[in-house]
Amino acid sequence: MVGYADTPMFRMDVITVREGSLALPQRSVFSVLYVLSGSGLLKSGDQVFPLRQGQQYFLPAGTGAFSLSRRLEKELKLLHCFGPQV
């Protein structure tokens, strides 16, 4: 959608989990996840957080790798926004 090539101050991606789970790498900048549709789980280390439409999650800079998985038959769609590139 919007990348660091457009502006070094902001990046925004749409993530869709259609089957199983999706592993995402650690980032050096903070980010925010907005759940656009569906439900699922956010797993980071030994912590598990439920995801539901309309919720938002702040991920501090240096957060380790995490995974997203969907629940039920519906796909999980999220907006992933990142802070300034460092």
Beta strands, then each sheet from edge to edge (+ up, - down):
strand 1: 11-17
strand 2: 21-24
strand 3: 31-37
strand 4: 39-44
strand 5: 47-52
strand 6: 56-59
strand 7: 66-70
strand 8: 76-82
sheet 1: 1+ 8- 3+ 6-
sheet 2: 2+ 7- 4+ 5-
end
